[in-house]
Amino acid sequence: MKTGLLWYDDDPVTTLEEKVRRLAKYYRCKYGFKPDTCHVHHSVFAGKKKKFVVFGGITVSVANTVQVDYFWIGCEDIETRAAQ
């Protein structure tokens, strides 16, 4: 992903899935198309075997450049965005 929306959410009560779904809804309203990728800090998957999950068609995975409690959401490539 080359461009996307960087979002901060440090709410300890809200689940990862709920945060991603809420953020995806905001992204779609703001930009007019559905995101398919969300990068998070590696601590989200600490102690888990999986290094990614999928919520509602959005792949959530680790990126070394994303800080704790931040979400970088967008489209993986321009073809995906153009198809929507």
Secondary structure, 3 states (H helix, E strand, C coil): CCCCEEEECCCCCCCHHHHHHHHHHHHHHHHCCCCCEEEECHHHHCCCCCCEEEECCEEEEECCCCCCCEEEEECCCHHHHHCC
